[in-house]
């Protein structure tokens, strides 16, 4: 949760206890997303190629609700599915999926080879379709759990 040492002042109580999965979460914008969701009390699982940075971030985010880091290359869709499953097994149904992993290398189109193009597509787009095949099941489970919780609290 937030305290005097965190820069996050807005509170979003609906995020507390929710499971969030973030790809590319070890550095840059992804790291900021991991920190922000964690500060809101979300159960955060994240993956990244950079094992050292991911382990360091997960170590920093221990305590009341530790974050879970899984080293993963998002272009390996089987490894990505395993990372998502590891987070689901640890924290429960995933309520938010942030496909943040990307390659933002600047270049001229004339300099892009066929292999470069394939790598860019694999990093920037391919991984976004893999979780979606599993996502409807995750969402259905979350919606069912949420509606049964709402029914109990209303009655």
C-alpha positions as CSV (number, residue, x, y, z in Angstrom):
1,X,0.0,0.0,0.0
2,X,1.1,3.6,-0.3
3,X,3.2,5.3,2.3
4,X,5.4,8.4,2.6
5,X,8.1,6.8,0.4
6,X,5.9,6.2,-2.6
7,X,5.1,8.9,-5.3
8,X,1.6,7.5,-5.8
9,X,-1.1,9.6,-4.1
10,X,-4.3,8.7,-6.0
11,X,-6.1,5.7,-4.5
12,X,-8.0,3.1,-6.5
13,X,-9.6,0.8,-3.9
14,X,-11.0,-1.5,-6.7
15,X,-7.4,-2.5,-7.5
16,X,-6.6,-3.8,-4.0
17,X,-6.4,-7.6,-4.1
18,X,-6.9,-7.8,-7.8
19,X,-4.4,-9.9,-9.8
20,X,-2.5,-8.0,-12.6
21,X,-0.2,-9.4,-15.2
22,X,2.3,-7.1,-17.0
23,X,4.6,-8.2,-19.8
24,X,7.9,-6.3,-20.1
25,X,7.7,-5.2,-16.5
26,X,11.3,-5.1,-15.4
27,X,12.3,-1.6,-16.6
28,X,11.0,1.6,-18.2
29,X,7.3,2.1,-18.5
30,X,6.7,-1.6,-17.5
31,X,8.6,-1.1,-14.2
32,X,6.5,2.0,-13.5
33,X,3.3,0.0,-14.2
34,X,4.4,-2.8,-11.8
35,X,5.2,-0.2,-9.1
36,X,2.0,1.7,-9.5
37,X,-0.3,-1.4,-9.4
38,X,1.6,-2.8,-6.5
39,X,1.3,0.5,-4.6
40,X,-2.5,0.2,-5.1
41,X,-2.5,-3.2,-3.3
42,X,-2.9,-5.3,-6.5
43,X,-1.3,-8.7,-6.7
44,X,1.2,-8.1,-9.5
45,X,2.9,-10.7,-11.6
46,X,5.2,-9.6,-14.4
47,X,7.6,-11.0,-16.9
48,X,10.6,-9.7,-18.8
49,X,13.7,-10.9,-20.7
50,X,15.9,-9.0,-18.2
51,X,16.2,-11.5,-15.3
52,X,18.5,-9.4,-13.2
53,X,16.3,-6.3,-13.4
54,X,13.1,-8.4,-12.8
55,X,14.5,-10.2,-9.8
56,X,15.8,-6.9,-8.3
57,X,12.3,-5.3,-8.7
58,X,10.5,-8.2,-7.3
59,X,12.9,-8.2,-4.3
60,X,12.1,-4.5,-3.7
61,X,8.4,-5.2,-3.8
62,X,8.2,-7.7,-1.0
63,X,6.2,-7.3,2.1
64,X,2.5,-7.5,2.7
65,X,1.8,-8.5,-0.9
66,X,4.9,-9.5,-2.8
67,X,5.2,-9.2,-6.6
68,X,6.0,-12.3,-8.6
69,X,8.6,-12.1,-11.4
70,X,8.9,-14.7,-14.1
71,X,11.7,-14.5,-16.6
72,X,10.2,-14.9,-20.0
73,X,10.8,-14.1,-23.7
74,X,7.3,-13.1,-24.9
75,X,8.1,-14.3,-28.4
76,X,8.1,-17.8,-27.0
77,X,4.3,-18.1,-26.6
78,X,4.6,-21.4,-24.6
79,X,6.9,-19.7,-22.1
80,X,4.5,-16.7,-21.9
81,X,1.5,-19.0,-21.3
82,X,3.6,-20.7,-18.5
83,X,4.4,-17.3,-17.0
84,X,0.7,-16.3,-17.0
85,X,-0.2,-19.7,-15.5
86,X,2.4,-19.2,-12.7
87,X,0.9,-15.9,-11.8
88,X,-2.7,-17.3,-11.9
89,X,-1.7,-20.2,-9.7
90,X,0.0,-17.9,-7.1
91,X,-2.5,-15.1,-7.0
92,X,-5.8,-16.4,-8.6
93,X,-7.7,-15.2,-11.6
94,X,-6.1,-12.3,-13.6
95,X,-8.3,-9.2,-13.6
96,X,-6.0,-7.0,-15.7
97,X,-3.6,-8.0,-18.5
98,X,-1.1,-5.3,-19.7
99,X,0.8,-6.2,-22.8
100,X,3.6,-3.8,-22.3
101,X,6.5,-5.8,-23.8
102,X,7.8,-4.2,-27.0
103,X,10.8,-3.3,-29.1
104,X,10.9,0.4,-29.6
105,X,14.1,0.6,-31.6
106,X,14.0,3.6,-34.0
107,X,15.0,2.9,-37.5
108,X,14.3,3.8,-41.1
109,X,12.0,1.5,-43.0
110,X,14.6,1.1,-45.7
111,X,16.9,-0.4,-43.1
112,X,14.5,-3.1,-42.0
113,X,15.3,-6.6,-43.3
114,X,12.8,-9.4,-43.5
115,X,14.3,-11.0,-40.4
116,X,14.2,-7.6,-38.5
117,X,10.5,-7.3,-39.5
118,X,9.7,-10.8,-38.2
119,X,11.5,-10.1,-34.9
120,X,9.6,-6.8,-34.5
121,X,6.3,-8.5,-35.1
122,X,7.1,-11.3,-32.7
123,X,8.0,-8.9,-29.9
124,X,5.4,-6.2,-30.5
125,X,2.4,-8.1,-31.7
126,X,2.6,-11.9,-31.5
127,X,2.5,-12.2,-27.7
128,X,-0.7,-10.1,-27.5
129,X,-2.7,-12.7,-29.4
130,X,-1.4,-15.7,-27.3
131,X,-2.9,-14.6,-23.9
132,X,-6.2,-13.8,-25.6
133,X,-6.7,-17.5,-26.3
134,X,-6.6,-18.1,-22.6
135,X,-8.1,-14.7,-21.6
136,X,-11.9,-15.5,-22.1
137,X,-11.6,-18.4,-19.6
138,X,-9.8,-16.2,-17.1
139,X,-12.3,-13.4,-17.5
140,X,-15.3,-15.8,-17.2
141,X,-13.8,-17.2,-13.9
142,X,-13.2,-13.7,-12.6
143,X,-16.7,-12.5,-13.5
144,X,-18.3,-15.6,-11.9
145,X,-16.3,-15.0,-8.7
146,X,-17.2,-11.3,-8.7
147,X,-20.9,-11.9,-9.2
148,X,-21.1,-14.6,-6.5
149,X,-19.2,-12.2,-4.1
150,X,-21.7,-9.3,-5.0
151,X,-24.7,-11.6,-4.5
152,X,-23.4,-12.6,-1.0
153,X,-22.7,-9.0,0.0
154,X,-26.2,-7.8,-1.3
155,X,-28.1,-10.5,0.5
